[in-house]
Structure formats: structure tokens, C-alpha cells
Amino acid sequence: MNDTDASNVTGSLPTGLATVEREIVTACRDAGRDRASVTLMAVSKTFGAAEISPVIAAGQRVFGENRVQEAKAKWPELMSAHPGLALHLIGPLQSNKAKEAVALFDAIHSVDRPSICEALAKEIVKQARKPLLFVQLNTGEEPQKAGIAPVDADDFIARCHQTYGLEISGLMCIPPVDEAPAPHFALTAKIAARNGLKLLSMGMSADFPIAIQFGATHVRVGSAIFGHRPPLV
Ligand SMILES: *Cc1c(COP(=O)(O)O)cnc(C)c1O
């Protein structure tokens, strides 16, 4: 499935959600996995309450945002109107936003440097909150992309625990757009396994069935659910 297949989604009808759910069920069946082993995160960045509300009404409970400020502007109201929602941060985090991030998010998928570890550790203790933490890998070693290089992953994961007392639950990756994603998913799964990490945040609209085949526990799906995002964001 690709963005074009999802372009009939109007943005206010949860048609895309039903299609994605069917594809997850199929991918799980093909991989011999339980549907319950995969969490679908609906990535709602750039969309407002008008587009998000029908998706909540259709039963979706886990949402992803990539910017702390944007999430802070729209989610507190939606969350108080709909108890039981979970919000995940999937975009880059700055140390000076750690306080807000720990207060607002149930999971953070972008742990990728010591300064973030330090800021998160401090806020986690202070706020007595325990968001799920994922270390972001830069499996394609792309200079413009955030994340830890695969060769540094074992050390960084150990350091998160030993130096900062952070409990890391899994790994996240975003494969290069112009490459087949499978080798990136396989590498991420391998690094997680050898570090005893159970969760794998991988797979987006274009490739979530492949990610499920490689063990994804959290797929991050935006445009296939909400339709195309406005450009320039
Ligand atoms: C936007 C985004 C997604 C969702 O992308 P789609 O292609 O719209 O499914 C997933 N992961 C991250 C980190 C993102 O920023």
C-alpha cells in the first residue's frame, strides 16, 4: 500500500482506518503473529480535532505526534473528552522540551543522545511518570537524520540504563525513503534482540505490512489513515 492508494481518504471519514486495520490483520496472519502483538499508532500530525475525532469515534486509541508544541496545543482537550487515549511522541525532542514531553506523552520514540537521556531521566523522577522509551536508530546512517548509528547502538542502550537509569523498552527506525525497508527492519530487530529489548517501532503507511513481517510491535501510520498531509509541514 502506498500514499496513492490512501488518497481517497477524505480526511474526515475513518475509511483509511478500516483499510489499515484489515492490512494489519492480514500481515499478522501471514507472519503467524497475534493481532494483539501489534499496536497501531495513528499519526495525526498536521491534522486538527475535526479530522481526529472521527478516528477516535471509530475506536482508535493510540495516536502519534512529531512535535511537542503542536501536540500540546491540540491533545489535552481531546484527551480529557476521551479518557483512555494514549499519545506517543515520534519526532525529535529537545532537552528544553523534556518536561512538557514527559507530562504529555505515554511513549517517546526518539531517544537519541545523552543530553535527552539526562533531561528525560530528571523529569521522569520529578513527575513520577513512566513513558515507554524507544531509542531511535539511524539505520541508513543518513547525515540529515536523527538517531544512533547501528555500530553505536549497544553502547548507547547500555549507557541509557547505567548512566541515566532509564529503562529502554525498544528501538525505533525510519528507513531511507529511497531504499527497500526490509534490511533496515531486520537490522533494527537484530539489535533489539541482542540487547533484550522487546518493542520495535517501525513501519509507516508505505511499509507497515513488511515491518510486521519483521516483528514490529508499533506501526506508525499517518497518511493511510488521515489522507495526505498539507505540503510544507
Ligand atoms: C509522519 C511520520 C509517520 C507517518 O508517516 P506516513 O507515511 O504518513 O504514515 C511515521 N513516523 C514518523 C517518525 C513520522 O514523522
The ligand as an SDF file (V2000), in Angstrom:
LIG
                    3D

 15 15  0  0  0  0  0  0  0  0999 V2000
    4.8750   11.3720    9.8500 C   0  0  0  0  0  0  0  0  0  0  0  0
    5.5360   10.1950   10.4380 C   0  0  0  0  0  0  0  0  0  0  0  0
    4.9950    8.9030   10.2900 C   0  0  0  0  0  0  0  0  0  0  0  0
    3.7610    8.6190    9.4720 C   0  0  0  0  0  0  0  0  0  0  0  0
    4.0560    8.7160    8.1190 O   0  0  0  0  0  0  0  0  0  0  0  0
    3.0180    8.2440    6.9820 P   0  0  0  0  0  0  0  0  0  0  0  0
    3.8620    7.9670    5.8100 O   0  0  0  0  0  0  0  0  0  0  0  0
    2.0750    9.3750    6.7960 O   0  0  0  0  0  0  0  0  0  0  0  0
    2.3410    7.0320    7.5090 O   0  0  0  0  0  0  0  0  0  0  0  0
    5.6550    7.8510   10.9050 C   0  0  0  0  0  0  0  0  0  0  0  0
    6.7710    8.0410   11.6350 N   0  0  0  0  0  0  0  0  0  0  0  0
    7.3240    9.2550   11.8080 C   0  0  0  0  0  0  0  0  0  0  0  0
    8.5570    9.3930   12.6260 C   0  0  0  0  0  0  0  0  0  0  0  0
    6.7310   10.3690   11.2080 C   0  0  0  0  0  0  0  0  0  0  0  0
    7.2820   11.5880   11.3890 O   0  0  0  0  0  0  0  0  0  0  0  0
  1  2  1  0
  2  3  1  0
  2 14  2  0
  3  4  1  0
  3 10  2  0
  4  5  1  0
  5  6  1  0
  6  7  2  0
  6  8  1  0
  6  9  1  0
 10 11  1  0
 11 12  2  0
 12 13  1  0
 12 14  1  0
 14 15  1  0
M  END
$$$$
